[in-house]
Amino acid sequence: MKPSIYILLILLLVYGVIKAGPRSVHAGKAVFYWRIPQSNNDTLHLYTFSDPAAYSACIEEPKAYKITSDKKDSFRFELPDVGSRGNTRFSCALRLKGETFPITAHFYLVEPDDSIDLQIQKLGSGKIQVKYSGRGFEKFSCAKAIDSAFSACNIWNEWNNDNQNYWTLDNFKKTWRQAFSFSVYAILESYKSQISSEAYRIIQADIEGRMLSNLDIITSRIYLRCNKLKKNNARVVFNHLFHQRAEQIPEKYQLLSPGFFNYLMANTASELYREKNEKDVSLKDIYYKIKTNRKGMTREYLLSAMLWYGNRFHKTLDVLSIDSLWKDAFLVVNAPILNEFILNRITRKSKGRNAFNFSLPDPWNNNIQLEDFQGKVILIDFWFTGCGGCLNYSRSLEESVYPAFKDNPDIVFISISGDTNRDTWLQSIRQGKYTRNGNINLFTNGMGFDHPMTKYYDFDGGPNSLLIDKQGKIFSGNPPTNDMNTLIALIKQALAE
């Protein structure tokens, strides 16, 4: 989960790609104009990043811009170097008099030389109406129509019942046929002559990713209801269908589409669960499945992404096993952005490395430093208000971990908030949802996850955590947030050393 000051429900996510066809293939700039009646004191908060797969894998952080109107009722933003790395994405949130307004529902594209004019009309009740025009606007109209079609889709509704007779392979195949004859494909085809071939292929990959992700969720539900014989048959059918469909998308477009890349991450785990007949799947299992079965840049991005997510969603591994996977990935991965990311992880979060020497204020503005806790084991968790995963982690700590060490003076629990507003942070402490008064609660001075400490560890959201030993060194750079028994055992190991 990623907190952003003003990104709430929407992101105008736009990919900049090198356009084929009428325009020459080159890198260039794109210009956006927002025309908003009565926009006094309103601001636009913009975010750009150049690598969709790296962003989806939480490897690349977006650059942030804050834009005010350049003249009455008008905003202008020039996005340079669109297409310089083959792909640039652009996101935006509109802040009108303290209120954030949705502009779009999903992913949109931008290409070199685009000049997009957005006419925004305030409708009241937290709603706005957006009309697009200008050079390149057809991609926006296409994406908007596709989003509307997905919102109205009821293909999946029939699977929300408990009728055991419905959960069959035959019905799944029927749904599969319905999904891939769905109207979104007709919508995309109707715009084919109006958009570049490159934009067409990226939008197509994103549609495929969204469809396959929904279908993958259904397969897991069916599989849970199968007996052993039917499970084997179902696994063969599912794998054949998904592989056959996914192979139609070239690797280039798999990486240019966050929707498709997210599907690849989820499907890798789904296949393993089916192969192991629902036995626990560890990060190591997934890592080596990707390493063995994938190739090229897709393999490199998936390995990096899975390692970043670490123990969050899969069977927990011990600290040394995780470190060994990172070191193996460093030898396998060649892409500079990924290699740098892995090297930073190895050097900064591996066991035995010196922990970041933080200095942060508590609620009473006392400056708290790492060296204040010399001789004690420290569990640090990072959270922010509104983070659902952080809320669940806090509850788990409250129920299992804190009671296990309530009488132990050699363990310290520190909670660091990535909130950007001090009052919001203090209110969350008082409510006791994301942390507790018994913890040492610290604030990143309004810098959120742009603070040097969180950037040092590549933490751009929550829940994240660190376990530091009595000498102020990393004991675990990625302690589990979903397996409290293993976390308790890990803390006991640190206390014993």
N, C-alpha and C positions, 0 to 999 in steps of 0.2 A: 504494500500500500504506500502511496506516495502523497504526502501532504503538499498542497500548494496554497498560497495565501488566498487566491481567488478562484482556483479551479475547483468547482464543487460538482455539479452534475454534468458539465459539458466541457469538452475540449474541441476546439476547431483544429483537428489534427490533419495536417496537410503534408503530403509527400512532394518534394520537388524532384522531378526526374528529367532525364534528357529526352526531349521530345523528338520523335521521328516524324516523317511525313512532310507537311508543308514547311515546317521550320527546320533550320539547320541544327545539327546535333552539337551542342555547346553548353558550357556553364554560363550563367548570367544572373540577372536580378529579377525579382518579381516585386510589383508594387500593389499595395492594398489601400483602398480608400473606404472609410466608413463614414456614412452620412447619417447623422442622428439628430433629429429635431430636438431643440431644447436640451443640448448636451452640456450645459455649463457645469464645470467642476467634475465632469465625468472622466473616467480614465479607462484605458485598455491595458491589460496585462498580457504580454505576449511571451511565448516560449518557443525556442527553435532547437532542433537537434538534427543530426545529419545521418544517423544510422538507425533505422527502425528496429532491426534485430537486436542491436546493442541496447537500445532504449527499452525494448520489451524485456530484455534479460537484466535490466537494472544496472547495466555496465556504463552507459553514457548518460550524463545528466543534461537536462536542457539548459540553454542560455535564457536568461530572463530579461525582458524589456518592459518598461513602463512608459506609456505614450499618452500625452495630453493633446487636446484638440489644437491643430495648427491655425485654424480660423473658426469662425462661428459655425457650430454644428458639424464640424468636419474633423476627421482624424486621417493621418497618412502615415504609412509605414513602408519602408523599402527594405526588402529582404535580400541581402547580397549573396553571392556565391551559390545560388540555387543550382544544383546539379554538379557542383565542383567535385563531389565525391560520389556522384552517381545518384544521390538521393538526399534531399533535405526535407524535413518535416516542420510544420509550423502549427502552433496551437495558440488559442486566444480565449480569454474570458473578459466579458464586458462588465465593468463596474459602474453602475449608475446610482449616484447619491447613496452609497453605502450598501447597495443591493446588487447581487450578482445575477446576470441574466443569461439563460441558455441561448446559444446561437445555432449550434448544430448538434446532432445526436451521435454522429460517428465520424469515421475517418474520411478526410477530404484530401485532394491532391492539388499541388501547385507545381508549375514548371517554369523554366527560364522564359523571361519576357512576358509572363502573365501580368495583366493589369486588371485587377478585380475590383469592382465597385459594389459595395454592400450597402443597400438602402435599408436602414433599420427604423422601424416604426414602433414606438412604445404603445402597448395595448392596455397597460395597467394590470393589476393583480399578478405581478411578477412575470408577465409574458411580453414577448416582442415578436414582430413579424420581420423576416429578412427576405429581401429580393436581391438576386445577383444579376450583374451585367458586366460588360467589359470583355477584354481579350482573355479567353481561357475559362469563362464562366460556365461553359457546358459541363465541365467535370463536376462542378458544385451542384448543378441541377440534377445530374445523373445520380450523384451520391445521396442527395436529399430524397429522391424518389425511391432509391433502394432502401434507405433507412425506414421510410414510411411503410414500404412493403414488408420488411422484416417485422416491424412493430405490429402489423395487422396479421401476421402469419399465425395460423392455428394448427399447423401440421403436428406440433408437439403435444397439443392439449389431450389427445386421446391416450397418451401414455401416463397421464396423471391419475390413473385409477388403479384400484387394487384387484381388478378382475384377473385372476391367475390365467384364465383361458386366453386372455388378450396378449400376454407376454410370450409371443412365439416368434420364431425366425421368419415365418411367412409374413406375419404382420410387419416385422421390421423391414423386410425387403419391399413391402408395399410402401411403407413410409419413405424408404430410400428413394424409390422411383418418384414419389410425390415431391420430395425435397429437390431433386435435380431436374424436375420439370416446372419448378416454382417460378413465379412471375419475375423475380429479380433478374433472372437470366434474359428474359425478353426485354426488360428495361435496359439492361446493359447493351444488348444488341441494337436497340433503337437509337443509342447514342454512338454506335461504333464509328459512323462516318463523320461525327462531329468532334471526336477527341483523338488524341494521338494513339498510335498502336501501343506505345509504352504505357500510357495511362490506362488503356483498356486492359492490358495484361495484369497490371497491379490491382485494379479494381476487381478483376476476375479472381485473382488469387485471394483477395480479402473475402469475397463472397464464399469461395470454396472453404476457406478456413472457418468461417462462421457456421456454415452448414455442417462441416465435418465435426466441429466441436460439439454441436447440439446432438448429432447422431452418436458420437462417441459416449456421451453421457447416457443415452438410451441403452447402448450395448452393455454398459456396466450394470444397469438395472435388470436387463434380461438375464445376464450371466448369473446374477445372484439367485435367480429363480430356477435355474437349470439343474437337473441331476447330473451326475458325473459323466454319463454317456453323452448327454446333450451338450454339456459344456465343451467337450472336445470338438464336436461338430460345429458348435457356435463359434468357437475360437478360430477354426479354419475359415469359416464363412466371413467373419468380421475382418480378419487380417487380409483376406483376399480383396474384399470390397474396398477397404480403406487404402491399401497399398496401390491398388489399381487406379483409384481416383487421384490419390496424391501424386502419383508419378506423372500425371498429365501436366503438373505445374513445374516448370523448369526451376532449378535451384535459385537462379537469380531472383525470380519473383517470389519464391518462398521467403527469401530474406528481406525483400522490399515490402512485404506485407506483414505487419504485426499480428493481424488476425490469423494468418496461416502459420506464422512462427509459434504463436501461443498454442495452436492446435497440435503442432509437432511435439512441443514439450509435454502436453497433457497425454497425447496418444502413446508416447513412449512408455509412460508409467502404466497406462491402461493395458497395454499389451502384456507387460510383465506380470501384472496382477492376474491376467487370464492364463498366462503360461504357468504360473506358480500355483494355480488354483486357489487364489485368494490368500496365500500365505504372505507373511510380511515381506515387503519389498524395500530394500535399503537403497541409500544413495549410491553405494558401490555397485549394486545390481544394475541400476539405471545407467550409471557412468559407463560400465563396460558394455552394456547393450548398445549405447550410442557409439562408443568407440569401435565396436565390432561391425555394426550394421549400417552406420552412416558414413558418408565420405564428403570430402571437399569442405567448403566453408560452412555448410549446414552442420556438419559434425563439430567443427570448431566452436561455432556459436552455441550449439546445444550443450556441449560439454561445459562451456564457461557458465551458461545460464543455470544448469542443474547444480553446479558446484556453488554458485552464489546462493541459491535457495537452500542448499545444504540440508540440514536436519529438520527443516520446518514442516515438511509434509510427508516424510518417509521414515521408515524404521531407523532409529538412531544408531549412529556409528560412534566408536570411541575417537578421542581427539587425534591420536596418532594415525588412525586409518584415514581420517579426513585430510590430514596434512599430506599423507602419501598420495592421495588422489590429486591434490593441487600440484604437487611436484611432478606427477606423471603428466598432467595436463600441460604444464610448462614445456615439456619436451615434445608434446604432440601438436600444440597450437602454434601457428606461424603468423597469423594476422597481427599486425603491430598493436592495434587497439586492444585486442584480447590478450596478447602476450604481456603488455604493460599492466593490464588489470590483474592477471594471474600473478605476476611478479610482485606487485604491491601486496597482494593477499599473502603470499608466501613470506615476505619480509616483514609485514606489519602485524599479522594475526596468528602467526604460527606459535606453537608452544615454546616458551623460553625467551621470546622477544620482549624487550622493555615495553611496558604499556605507555600510552600517551600520557604525559604529565599534565593533566587538566587542572584548571583553576576556574571554578564556576561559583556563582552566588546561590545561596539557599534562600528560603522565603524571607529571612530577616536580614538579607544582604550581607551575610557573613561569607567571606571568600573561602571556599572549600577546595583543597588540593589533594592530589593523589598521595603525596608524601605524608599527609596527615594520618594515613592508615597503614603505615609500615608495620609489618608483623601480623597483619590480619588478611584473611581471604576476603575478596570483594566480588560480589555479583552485581554487575551494572546492567540495568535494562533501559532501553531507549524507547520512548513512546510519544504520542501526541494526541491531543483531544480530538475525538471523532474517529479514531483508529479502532475498528472492530477487532482485529487480531490482537491489538495491545490490550483491549478490554478482556478478552478471553485469557490471555497470558497472565494478566494481573489476578484474575479469579483463580487460576490454577496455582499460582504462587501462594495465594492466600489460603487455599484449601489444603495444600500438600507441603510446600517447601518451607514457608515461614514456621509452621508448627514443628517441623522436624528439627529446627535449629533455634527455637525460641530461648533456650537456656545456654546457648553457646556464645561466649563473648568474643570468639576468634573469627566470627563471620560478620560482615557488614553488607547491608543491602542498600545500593544507591540507585535511585531512579532519576534519569535525566530526560527532561521534556524537550521536544522539538517544537513546542508552540512558539509562535512569533509574538504573541500578545501576553504580557505578564499577568494581567487580570484573568485571562482565560486559564492560564496555568494554575494560578492560586485557587481559582474556583474548582478546578478539577481535583486539586489536592484535598480541598474541603469535602468534596463529594465522595472521595475515596473509591472511585471506580477504576482509575488507571494506575493508582499507586495507593500508598497508605501513609498515615502520619508517622508510623514507626520507622519508615525508610528515611534515608538522607535524600531529600528531594532537591534537585539542582536544575538550573535554568540556563539555556544557551544564550542569554542576554538578548533575546529577540532576533537572533540570527537563524533560528530554526535549525534545519539540517545543513545549513551553509556554514556552521561553526567549524573552525579548524579541526576539532576533535572528530566530529561525525564525518567530515570530508576525508580525514586521514584514514578512517576505517571503511570508507565507501558506504556509510549508512545514510540512505536518503529517505528513510521512513521507519516504520516499526511494524511488529515488534522486532527488535534486535537486542543482543546481549553480549556481554563479555564476562569471562571468569578470570580474575587476576589472583595470583598466588601471594604468599606472605612477603616475597621479595619485590613486589611491584612488577612482576613479569606476567605475560599472558600464559594462563594455564589452558584455556580454551577460547579460541577466537570465534567459535560458533556453537555455544552450548545450546541444547535443544530447547525450543519454546513450546513443544507439544507433547513431551514425554517427561513428566515430572519425576518418575521413579529413576530414570537415567540421570536426570539433572541432580537429584539428591545424591546419587552415588558418585557423580562427578565432583560435587562440592566436598563430599567426605574424603575423596582421594586427595583433593587439594589441601584439606585441613590436616591430613595425615603426613604430608610431605614436609 
